[in-house]
Amino acid sequence: MDDEILDEQRELVRVLEAHGWDVTESELSVYESPWEDDDTPEATITLTARRQFPESDVPEGAGEDGDDDNPYRLK
C-alpha cells in the first residue's frame, strides 16, 4: 500500500509541475482509520507549491498602497 500512495503523491506533484507550479514541500502521513468500525488505513498528502505570475496577470493597483480595502492582502 505504501508504494501505491507514494506513486499517487508523485503523480500529484507531476500534475502541479506540468501546470507551472514549483512544489517546495511534500508531506505524507499514513495512519489507521480513526473510526471504530473501519480498519482501513488512510493517508493524507499535503503539498506546498509556489508559482510566479507575469505582472500582466496582476490586476492594476493590486498590492500597491491605494484604495485596496482587502483586509487579507499582504502589503
C-alpha positions in Angstrom: 0.0 0.0 0.0 2.8 2.4 0.8 4.2 2.2 -2.8 0.7 2.9 -4.2 0.4 6.0 -2.0 3.9 7.2 -3.0 3.0 6.7 -6.7 -0.1 8.8 -6.2 1.9 11.5 -4.4 4.4 11.6 -7.3 1.5 11.9 -9.8 0.1 14.8 -7.9 3.5 16.5 -8.0 3.8 15.8 -11.7 0.4 17.4 -12.4 1.3 20.5 -10.4 4.6 20.9 -12.1 3.0 20.4 -15.5 0.9 23.4 -14.8 3.9 25.6 -13.9 3.9 25.1 -10.1 7.2 24.5 -8.2 6.5 22.0 -5.4 8.5 23.2 -2.4 7.3 20.8 0.3 5.6 17.5 0.5 4.3 15.6 3.5 2.7 12.2 3.5 1.0 10.6 6.5 -0.4 7.1 6.6 -2.4 6.1 9.6 -5.0 3.7 10.9 -8.6 5.0 10.4 -9.8 6.9 13.4 -13.3 5.4 13.0 -14.1 2.4 15.3 -15.9 0.5 12.6 -13.3 0.9 9.9 -9.9 -0.9 9.9 -8.9 0.5 6.6 -5.7 2.6 6.7 -5.9 6.2 5.5 -3.4 8.7 4.1 -3.1 12.4 3.9 -0.9 14.2 1.3 0.0 17.8 1.8 1.8 19.6 -0.9 3.1 23.2 -0.8 3.8 24.8 -4.2 4.6 28.2 -5.5 4.2 29.9 -8.8 5.1 33.3 -10.1 2.6 35.1 -12.4 3.6 37.6 -15.0 2.9 41.2 -14.0 0.3 41.5 -16.8 -1.8 38.9 -14.9 -1.9 41.0 -11.7 -4.8 43.5 -11.6 -3.8 47.1 -11.7 -3.2 48.6 -8.3 -3.1 45.2 -6.5 -0.6 45.2 -3.7 0.0 48.9 -4.0 -0.8 51.5 -1.3 -4.0 53.0 -2.5 -7.7 52.1 -2.3 -7.2 48.4 -2.0 -9.5 47.7 1.0 -8.9 43.9 1.1 -8.0 43.2 4.7 -6.5 39.8 3.7 -4.0 41.3 1.2 -0.4 41.4 2.3 1.4 44.6 1.5 
